[in-house]
Amino acid sequence: MVLLNNYKKFETLTYDELLKKINGAEILNKLIDEQDPITFYIQLLTNITYNVDSIIKDNDFVFDDKKDFTQKEQTNNLAIEVKKVFNSWEEFLSNFLNSNSKITIFTSGTTGKPKRVVHPVSKFIEMSRVGNKYEHNIWSFLYNPTHMAGLQVFFQALLNKNTLVYLFQCTRNEFIDACSIHGITHVSATPTFYRLLSPFNFNLEKVEKCTLGGEKSDVKLIQKMELIFPNASIHNIYASTEAGSLFISKGDTFRIIDKLKDKIKFQDNEIVIHKSLLGNFDTDEWFRTGDLVEFIDETKKEFRIVSRKSDTVNVGGNRVNLLEIENEIHQMNGIVNAVVYAIDNSVLGKIIVCEVVSTATYTPKEFKEVLKQRLQLYKIPTKVKFVQELQTTRTGKLKRS
């Protein structure tokens, strides 16, 4: 059975090969670079089975080793004193499940300098669903391996001996081909990735489940996903590097489950999480996420994600929510994808810019006229750019600049 199929490089790692490589390990790297996915995960799993903590170096940003890491943490090579030999997958898995090692990952830095968050391996195990009903799943791997979502998908597949097809940063056609060739049943990706599958003129009937998260999504996108994944259940997930997965819904409306009601609250319509649900990092007892909501039913704690606090800017004395504008653009005919951001202006402080991928033919003037039917005048973008594609970060989210 194949653990990791690197679709672009035609490399594979089977579960038997995994055991051999870990059995043959003699040197451990505490500071792990992404490198290629197979080497990356061999290093990570070897660390876990030998109870060595891992710091995953993130290529999304450049950090100063001397400033951000202690001398102890910079140690790259650690000799294994007692070499373990796993004679079976069950023996390896038992060792893995009882590991007390920790994994350090980094936030994306969208609200400032990326911060380090330390999670025990047990956190990822708790977030995984394991059992006979999951053993035949075939996952497409569409996230950055060094980030929370990528690690979650990897451990979900590993603990069920599933096949993973590595498609991170793949094109639309590569994804469609891989789904057909490998019989992919489970897809997890950002809303941006699903929008990049446009035009939605195909269907993948073997896909059984799709999840989307990491960014705000909308009902229109989910409706388009239903066309191309006709047999799949589609779930929207709210998760963060700091806490992992917290909420799940079949649309854009979330609800806090009973066991979390005392650990999640709202302050000025912002989601606030108790530190008992978080990884280890410098925070107060209650962590402000920066995610703003609107309540559908406040008594039932049902809500919809509206935006991030950082997405609100001042334009000529008016408070403007950039994601509100983006959402309205997505409702227009022919819009494939769009990103809205603000740039400095000497007169107004900020002006709004949008970049749009569209199958419809709009002039900038026509585009603004349609938006005027949906938004107040001060929310209409000053500059409209029609582009062939939008830039994304290495986490698969839209790049806002």
N, C-alpha and C positions, 0 to 999 in steps of 0.2 A: 504494500500500500504506500502511496506517495504522500509524504508530509508536505513538501513544498515543491511546486512545479513552477520554475521561473520561466514564464511563457516567452518573454522576449529573448532570453539567452539560451533557451532550450536546455536548461540545467534542471536536475531533479535531486531531491533528497528523500529517500525512503525512510520508513521508521527503522528498518534493519540497519541502514547506513548511519542513522542517528546514534543508535546504540554503539556501533563500532567506533564512531568518531569521539563520543564522550568517553568510552572505555580507553581510547588511545590518548586522551588529553594529558599533557604533562605541565603545561603552562596556562595560567589563567590571566586574562586582562580584566582589571577592575574597571578601568575607563574604556568603555566599548564604543567604537566608532561604527557607523552604519555599514560601511563597506558594501559588499554584496549581501543580499538577504540570507543566503545559506550560511555564510561565515558568521554573520551577525547573530543568528539564532543558535548556532552551535556554541558560540562563546557564551551567550546568555544562559542557555540551558546547562552548560557545564558549570558555570558559576552557581546556579541555583542548586544543582545536585551536590555541590561541594560546600554549600552554605556560605558562599562568598557574596557580599553585597556588590551590586552593579551600578555604575553611573553611566547612563547612556548619553553619549555626546550627540548633541542636536546640531545638524548642519543648517538649520534655519537662521542661526545667528553665530557670530564669532565671539567667543568668550576668552577672557584673559586667564590662562591656567593659574598663574601665580595669585591672581586676585580672587578668583572664584572657587579655587580648590585648595585644601590644606595639603601639606607635603605628603601626609599619609595617603590622601585620596589620589594624589598624582602617581602613586606607585603603579606601574603598568604590569609588572610581572610578579606573580605570586606562585611559588613552587608548591605543588601538591605533596604533602607529607605522606599521606596514606592513599595510595591509588586504589580506587574502587573499580570493580568489574561487575557490570550488570549482565546477568545471564539471560534475562528475559525482559520483555516490555513491562510486565507486571512489577518486577523488582525495581526497575527504573522509576515507574510511576509512583510506587510507594515511597521511594526516596524523595521524589519531587514534591509529593503532597505533604510531606512532613518537613520540608525545608523551612528554616527560619531566616532565610536571606531576604534582603530588601532590594528594591529597584528604584533608582533615582531617575526621574524624568523631568522635563521642563515644560512650563506653560508656553503658549505661542507668543506671548509678549505683545498681544494686541492692545493691552491697556497699560503698557509700560515695559520696563526691562523684564525679560523672562525670569521666572523664579523657579527654584528647584523644589520639587515635591517628592517626598520619599514614601513609597507604598511597600508594605510587606507582600511577599509573593502570595500569601493567603488571601489578600484582597482580590487578586485576579482569579483565584480559584473560586472564591465565593460568588463572583460575578458570572461564572461559567455555568452552563446547564449541561449536566452529564447524565448519560443513561442510554439504554438500548435504542430508544426512539430517535436518538441523534447520530447513531453510528454510521449511517449511510449518507450524511450530508456532505456536499461538495461546495466549498467556499471559494468565492472570488476574493482576492486580497487587494483592496483598492486604497488602503490607507498608508500613510507614512509609517514604516515599521517602528520608528523611534517614539511614537506618540501613543497616548492612552488608547485611542480607538484601535490602532494597529495591534497593540499588545493584547487587547481584549479579544479581537478576532483570532489572533494566533493561538492564544491559550484555549479558546473555545474549541478550535479544531484539534489541537494537540491532545486535550484530555479525552476526546472522543475518537481519536485515531482517524480523523477526517483528512481528505485531500484538500490542500490549499493551492489555488492557482494564482500565482503572483502577477498581478496586473497593475500595480501602482504606477501612475502616470501613463497609463495606456491610452490609445486613441479610441474613438467611438467604434470603428470597424474592428479593431483588435479585441475589444470587449465582446462584441457580438459574435465574432468568430470563436473566441475562447469558450463562450457559453455553449455554443453548438457542439464544438469538438469535445469538450470535457464534461458536458452534461451538468453544468453548474446549477445547484439547487438553492444556494443562499448568497445574497448580495447585500453588502453593507457599505455605504458610501455617503459623501456629503451631498446636500441638495445641489451644489454647483456641478458635481459629477453627473447627476441624473439630468440636469438641464443640458449638459453638453452632449447628451444622447440624441438631441433633436437633429433631424426630423424624426418624429415618433411614428415611423412607417414600417415597423417590424414588430414581431412579438416573440418572446422567449417562453415557451409553454412549460419548460422543465423547471423553471425557477419557482420555488415553493414559498420563499420568504424574502422580503426586502426590508431593510431598515435604513433610515436616514437620520443624520444628526451632525452636530458640529456647527451648524448655522441655522438661522431661521428659515423654515420652509413655509409653504402655503398650500391651501386646498387645491388650487389649480394645478400645481406641480404633481400632487398626489394623484389627481385625476388622469394626468398624462401618463404617470407610471402604471396606472391600472390598465392602460391600453397595451403597453408593451410587455407587462408581466401579468397576463390575464388570469393565471392560476395561483398567483402569489398573495399571501397576506402581507400588508404593508404597514409598518409601524414607524412612528416618529419617536426618536429617543432624545431625552435631555440628559446630557452628560458633561463632565468637565474633567480636566486633568487633576484638579484638586480633590474631587469626590468620586469620580467614576460615574457609572450610570445611576440615575435617580428616578426619572419619570419615563413612562412610555404611554403612547396613545396611538389610536388608529387614524387620527386626523391631526389637527393643530391644537386641540384642547387637551390639557393635561389635568391630572387630579392627584393630589397627595394621598398615598395609601396610609391606612391607619397607623402602621408601625412607625411611620416617619413624621406623624403630625406634631410630635413634641420636639422634633429636631430640625424642622424647616418652618420658617415664618416669613412674613412679608413686612418690609419697612419702607414706607413711601413707595409702595408697589414694586419694590426690589426684592428679589429672592435672597434670603439670608439663611445660611446653613450652619448648624452647630458643629463645632470642631470635632466631635466624636465621629462624624461621618467622613472626615477629611483625612488625607495623607498628612505626613509630618512636614510642616513648614511654619514659618513665623506668622502667626495670626492671632487675633483675639478669640475670645470664647465663641463669638458668632462672626462668621465670615460673610461679607457682603460680596455677592457674585458679580454685580454690575448688570445683571439681566433684569429688565423691566417687564411687568406683566399687566394685562387687563383682565379683570375678573368676569367670567361668564356666570358663575354662581358662587358668590363669596361664602355662603354658609356651607357649601359642599367643598370649598377650596378648589373649585374648578377654574382654570385660568388659561390664557393664551399668551405666549411669549410675544412681546411687542418689539423690543429692540434692546440694545445695550445702552447704558448711560452715556458711554463715550460716543454713541452715534447721534447725539443731540448737539447741535452747534448754534451759534448766534449769528444770524444774518440780518444786519441792519437793525438790530434791536429785537428781532423776532426769533423765538426758539423754534428750530427746525429739526425734525426727526428724519435722518437720512434714510433709514430703513422703511419708513412710511412711504416716502417717494419711490423707493425701489419697488416696494410691493405694488403700488399703483401702476408702475411701468409694466410689471409682469402681467397685469390684467389686460393690457392693450393687445390688439390683434397683431399676430406675426412676431411677437417678441420672443426671442430664444433665450436671451440672458441679458442682464444689465447690472451695472455697479454704479453707485452714487457716492460721491465724496465731496469734501469741501476744500477749497484752497484759499490762501490769504488774499485779502483785497484791502487796499489802502483806504477806501471810502467806506465800505460796508463791514469791514472786519473779515468776513468770509463770503465767498460766493459758491454756489453749488454747481458741480460738474457731473455729468453722467456720460458713461460709455455704454453703448448699446449694440448688441448683436441682434439683427432682425431679418426675417424673411420677407417682410413687407417693405415697400419703398416709401419712406418718409423723407421729406426735407426737414431740416431742423425747425423751420417755422411751423410746418404741419404737425410735427411731433409735439411741440409746445402747445399748439392749439387743442390737441386731444387731451393733453394733461390738464389744461385749464378747466376742463369739464369735471375733473376729479379732485383738483387741489386748489388751495388758495394761491393767489398770484405770487406771494413772497416765497412759496415753496417750489416754484417752477425753476428748473435748472437754467442758469445763465448760459452755460456752454453745453452743447450736445454733440457728442462724437459718435459716429457710426463706425464700428470696427468689425473685423472678421472674427476675432476671438478675444476673450478677456484673459488677463494674466491671473494665475492662481499661485498660492503659496505652496510650499512642500507638504502642507497638511491637507491640500486639496480644497482649501477655501478660496474665495475670491480675494484678490489682492487689492486693497483699498489705498490708493495713493494719489 
